[in-house]
Structure formats: structure tokens, C-alpha cells
Amino acid sequence: MMRPWLGGVLGALAIAQPLSAQESPLPPPYEGVYQPQGVDEIGFWREDDESERALAASPLVIRDAALNSYVKGVLCETVGQDRCNAVRVYILREPTFNASMSPNGTMRVFSGLFLRVRSEAELGAVLGHEFGHFERRHSLAGFRRARSGTDLLAWTSLLVSMAPSYGAASSQRSLEMAVYGQIFRHGRDQEREADRLGVSYLNQGRLRPQAASEVWKTVMTEAESSARSRGLKKPNFKAIAFFASHPPEAERADNLAALAVPDGAARDDGALRYREALAPFMPQFLDDQIKLNDFGASDFLIENMAESGGWSAPLWFSRGELYRLRGAQRDFVNAADFYARAIALDPSLAEAHRGLGLALFKTGRREEGMTALKEYLNLKPDASDAKMIALMLPQDTGS
């Protein structure tokens, strides 16, 4: 299920009239990192710094050096090295689609984002959009509005709550409820400005700027797929983080495409580099996505990844898991086929043999199922569930 409380800065998307590429200039010279002015802003920064210290120690942060270096590199390639120097990137293991930036230069990227972009250009489009909010100090503008009214206490409470919530690794909900949803939500004009800046960063670089509109189309289609699988005619976009603040409009993708310089369409999008860099992490990210229990969205994402990069053993395996866990009788038949396709591509993928065996048992093909489970134990004798799986096999076959 998509989560309504994750209303991050991707959530408030602008509605604008169609624009031309000529109206999206290159970004202005970078003015450097903004320094807080006055007692209130200094206090706001200190709370943000404290939140970052807690974030840096969070068990939800993915600390793989190669992944962090790669994501930071895509950001730098998009916005330029001078701008990039001000940013500290934290990748959180959270399967929803979101990213945000806070005023002190902290960028938070949810792992669910990586399932929904297919290239460096698409990743750069999202990160550049968030950096646009940071460069234009949109969160600061919201703070200034809030500090003069009765909402100041709410801002302070939310900031303070961010620190302890990072320590509650056992509760993703506490993280989701506390982080960023209300603080970093922006209005239409701010989203429009971030759109223009995000595409203009791409316009000046080597990556294909048209990718910005393609991200939008992918997430729209995912939402529609999720709705169809639940028997709905159309998705409730207001319940999705990406759309949380404003209703979507079909013109949005056209507007983003129009902002891109036309000759940028022939540029490299870095799709192969992206797939190679993310390949070691995709099985875990897909597993996290499947556990969201949103069959339509997960099936769409798996197919979308296969369309862009081809069917791989991990993708067939993930699709097998998705169908098997849904648990309808027809799903077990499909799951067995998907696991078999994974095994054909990679016979050493132990978990695919396990899934195949379990699916075959459910369809009454016990002998074939036992053969698959035996192979699973041969490939992974120290598996955490080895004793349980062994109980499903004839005792005289041993472990």
C-alpha cells in the first residue's frame, strides 16, 4: 500500500501551463551555501544539524561506499561540482519513492527511488529537482512563514522528533511519520521553480534532460497499475507521496519535456552504468517493495525494469516471489514458471530453487517440488530455514 504520510518534497508537484525549452535557461551562477540569518534561523539550523547527527548513526542508512559514491557522483554530474560540494547524501532503506533536502545541505534518498528510475539521467532529474528546492531555499521560506504564526511550535516539535525516531529501527512507521512529510512540503510555485531548475541543471550537462518527463510517466503508470490490481478505476493520487500536495495533471510530463533543450534528446542517459551500479542492491530493494503488499505496483516495476534492461534471473525470481506470496492457486502455477525461468538463467540461484519447490508443492507436484528443495539445500546447506525445509523431504534422504 502506498503511504499517505510520506509527503516529502517530491509530493507537492506543480501544475503549470505548457512551457517552451527556451523558457528554461541554464542555471544562474551558484551563490554558495546560504548561512542562517538571525536567532530563529540559527536555531532552525541547529535542530537540522542535530537531526543529521542522529541520521548518520541510523541503522536504516545504507552505508555501502560504492553506492553512496555513485549516487553522489550522479548528483554532481547533474548540478555541477561547485553546487554538489555543499551536499551530504544519505541513502535510507525505505521502499517508497521519495527524496528530500533540508536547509543545512542534507539530502535524503529513499531506496524505493532506485526501483523507479532507469538511468543516470532519470536519477539526476529527481536529485536535481530536490537540489533546486535547496538552492532556492524553499524550506527556509516555509519556516519564515511558520515562525510568525501558531505553527512555529509544530515545526520545532517535528524537528526535535526527527532525532529519536532514527534510533527506532524496529519501527519504519515512526521514521515515516516523523521525517520530512510536513516540513519539506512545497507549494505550487516552488515546485514549478524546482522543475525549471532541475531541468536546467540537466540542460547544461551531458545527461539527457528529457528524462525528467519520463520519471513522471513511470510513476503515473505505476499508480494506475496499483489501482487496477485493487479493482479501482483510477488511483487516489493524493494518497501517494509523489503527488501528496497537488492533484496530477496530464500536462506535467509535457511541460517537463518542453523545458528540456531539444538537442539534449541525443545525449547519453547512462542506463547501462545505472544498471551495473545498482545490480548488487536490486534484489534487496525488490524484496522490500514486494513486502509492501501492493501487487499491481510491484508487478509493474518488475516489468518496467525488464523492459529497460532485459529479463534477468533476479527479476524472474522477484516476480516468482510476488506471485507466490499473493497466494491464489493460479499464482502458484505462474510463480513456478517464473522461478524456472530464473533457474534457466542462473542455476546457482538457491532461492529460486526454494521458491520453485514451495510453489510446486502448492500445485500438487510434490515429487518435482522435493527435487527443487533438495537442490536448494545442496546449494545453501547453511540456510536459516534449512531445518524447516528438510522436514518437507522424506527422512531417508537426509538433510
N, C-alpha and C positions, 0 to 999 in steps of 0.2 A: 504494500500500500504506500502511495506517495504521501509525504508527511507535511501537513499544512503549517507546522510551526517553524519549518526551516525556511523562513522568508528572508534569505540573505540578499546581498546586493544584486545577485542575478535575478531576484524576484520581481523587482519593480521595473518592468520593461516599458519603454516609451512607445507612444503611438504618435507617429508623425506622418506628414504628407510626403509623397514621393520626392526624393531629392536627386540631384544630379551629381556625378562624380566630381564635377568642377567645384561643387559646394563643399567638398571635403578636402581642405588644404592639408599640406604637410603640417605636423605638429609644430607649435612655436618653440623657440629656444627654451631649453629647460632652465627654470629659475632656481633650481636647487631645492633642498628639503626645507619645508616650512617649519619655522620654530614657533612654539606656542607663545601667545601674547596675553599677558595679564594673569591674575591669580587663578581664575576659573579654568582657563585653558591649560595652565601648568598642572593643575590638579587632575584635569582630564587625562593629560599625557601620562602622569604618574600612575593612574589607575590602569591605563593601557599597557604601560611598561610592566606593571605587576602581573597583569593578565598574561603577557608574553612570557614572563619568567615561569609561571605555572604551566603554560602551554609547552614550553621547552622540555619540561620534565614529564609530560603526559605519556602514559603507555599507549595512547591512541595515535601518537605521532609515528609515522613510518620513517625510520632513520637510515634506510639504505642510502649509502653515499652516492652510488651511481644514479639512482632515480632522482635524488634531490639535485644533483649536479645537472642532470639532463633537463629537468623542469626549469631550473633557474636559467639554464642556457637558452631555452626557448623564449622565456620572458625577455632576456637580454637581447636576443636576436630581434624580438618584436619591437620593444620600446627604445632600444639603444642602450649602450653600456653606461652612459652618464646617468640616465634615469634608473637603470637597474641596480646600480650600486647602493641605492637607498633602501632596498627591499630585503627582508629576511623571509624566506619561503618555508612554510610548514605544511607537510602533506599529512592529512588525517585519514585514518582508516574509517571511513563513513561512506556507505554505498550510495547516498543520494547525490544529485547533480548540483554542485554549488562551489563557489569560491568567493572570497571577500578580502578586502584590505581595510585595515584600521589606520587611524591618523599617524601612528608612530612608525609606519612602514612595515607592519606585519602583514604578510599575505598568507591566508589560509586556503588550502586547496583540498577539497574532499575527493577521496579515491573514486567515488562514483563518476566524477567528471571524465576519468580516463576511459570509461566504457562508452562514453557518448561523443567523444571526438575521435577522428580517424586519422589525423595528420598533425604535423607540427603547426601548419597554418591554422587549423581549427583550434588547437590548444592555444596558440598565440592570440587568436581573436578573443577568446574568453579572458585570458590573463591580461591582455591589453585593455579590454573593457574595464576590468577591475582597477587596473592602474590608472585609467582615465578618471575614475571616481577619486582616487587618491591624489592625483595631480591637481585636480580642480577643487580638492578639499571639501567634498560634498558632505562627509561625515561631520566635519567641523561646522559647516553651515547648519546642519541639523542640531548640533549641540548648542550653537548660539541661539537658535530659536527656542530650544527647550529650556535653557538656563534662565530665561526671563519669565517662565511660566510655572505652572504647578507640576510639570512633568520632570523637573530637574531631579527630584528625589528618585523617580523611576529610572532615569539614566544612571544615576550613581549606584542604585541598587543592582541594576543589571551588570554594570561593570564589575562591581565587587563580587557578584555571584559567579562571574566567569572563572575566577581563580580556583575556588574549591571544586567546581564541577569537573575540572580536568582531572582531578585525582580520583573521581568516581568511575574508574574504568569498567566496573561491572554494570554500569547503567548508561547505555548510549542515550537513553531518553533525557537524562539530566544534562548531558552535553548539548543535545539538540535544543532543549528548552532554553538553555542559558545563552548559547553563543549566537551572537550576531543578528538574530532574526529581526528584532525591532531596532537595534542600534544602527545597523548599516542598511536600512531600507531607504531607498531614494525615491524622489518624485519624478514625474514625467519629464520635466525639463532637464533634470540632472541625468536621467537615463538617456535622453536624446543627446546631450552633450558627451556623455561617456561613449555612446555609439560612434559619434563623429570622431572622437579622439582615438578610439580603439581601431577603427578602420584606417585612420590617417597614419597611425604607427605602422600598420602593415603596408600602406601605400609607399612609405619611404624605404621599406626593407626589401628583402629578397624572397619572402614568402608570399603566397598568392592571397591577395586581400579578399577575393570573392568567397573565401572560406567562411567569413563571418556570417553570411546569409545561410550557408549550408548547415551550420550548427543549429540555427533556429529551426530549419526544416526538419532536422533529425529529431529534435526534442518535441516538436509538434506532433510528428508522426508516432513517436513513442507514446505520447499521451493518448492519442487516438487509439492505438493498439491496446493499451491498458484498458481503456473504456470499453472497447468492443468485447474483450475477453470477459468482462464483468456484466455484459448484457446491456450496456448503456449506449445510447445513440451518439453521444458526444461527451468528451471529457469535461470534468469540472476544473478548469484551468486555475481557478482561484485557490484550489487545494494543493497546487503544485508549486514547489519552491521557486522554480524558474519564472513563474507567472504570478506570484502571490499578490502583488500590489495592484496590477492593472490587467484588464482583460486583453487577450491577444487579438491581433488583427492580422488578416492575411497579407496586408501591405508591408508588414515588418520585414519579411525576408527580401522583398523587392527594394525597400528603402536601403537596407544594408548593402545589397548588391549594387545599387546605384551610387553609393558612396565610394565604392572601390574604383580605382583608376582602371580604365578598360584594358590597357596593355599589361596589367598585372595578371590577367587570366592565363597567360602563357608561362607564368613563373612556376618554380618548383613548390610543391606543397609539403614535402618531407614525409610523405605517407610511409614509405619503406623504413626510413630511420625511426619513425614513431613506433611502428610495429615491432621492430627489433629491440628498441629500448624498453618497451612495456611488456614484451613477451614473458619475462620471468614472473611478472606480477599479475597477469591477467587471470590465471586460474583462481587465485585467491579472491580477486575483485569480482569475478563472475560468481563464485560461491557466495560471497556476501550479498550480491544482487539477488540471487535465487532465493536466499533466506528472507528477503523482503516479502515473499509470498504474493508477488504481482506477476502472474504468469504471462499476461499479454506483453507487458513492458520487457520482461526478461527474454521472451522468445524473439521479440523484435530486435533487441540489442544484439543477441547472438547472431541472428540472420544478417543484421547490418554489418557486423564485424566480418562475417564470412563473405559478404558481397564485396567489401573493400579489399580484403586480404586473402580470400580463399578459405575453404574449409580445412581446418587443422584438427589433429587429434584432440587437443584440449577443448576446441569448440564443439566437436561432436560429443565429447564426454559431458560437457556442461549442459548441452541440450538433452542428453540422456538423463542426467540428474534432474533437470527441470521437469521433464515428463514423468519420471518415476515418482518423484515426490508429490506431484499433483494427485496421483494415485487412482485415477479412473482406470477401469480394466483395459480400455483401448490404449491408454497412456503406457501401460507396461509393454504392450506389443511394439509401440513406436520407440520406447526407450531402449528395448533390446536391439532394435535395428540401429539406433544411433550409437550405442556402445560398441556394436560390432564394427561400425564404420570407423570409430576411433581406434579400435584394436588393429584394424587393417592398416591404418596409417602408422601406428606405433604399438607393436605387440608388447612392448615393455611397460606400457601404462597400466600399472597394477590396479588402480582404482576403477578403470574401465572394465576389467575382468570381474571385479567385485560387483559393480553395478549391473553388468550383464547377468551374472549369476542370480542376483536378487530379483531382477525383472523376469528372468526365465522361470524361476520358482513360482512367481505370481501368475504366470500364464499356463502353469501345469507342466512345463517342460523340465521336470526335476533332474533327469539324468544329464541333460545339457547344462543345466544350472549348476549341478555339482562339479562338472568338469571345469566350468568357468571359475568357481570358487576355489577349487584346488589350485588352479593356475595363479589366482590372486595370492594365496598363501605361499606358493612357491616363489613368487616374485617379491613378496613382502612378508616374510615369516615373523618379523617383529612388529607387525601392525598392531595398533592398540586394540583392535577388535578381533584379533586372530583367534582367541579362545572362543568367542561367540560364534564366529564363522565356522570353526571346527565342529561345533555342536550340530551344525546343519548337515554334516557329512557323515557317512557310515563310519562307525567307530573303528572298524578294522582297517580303515585307510590311514590311520594315524592322524598326525596333525595336519 
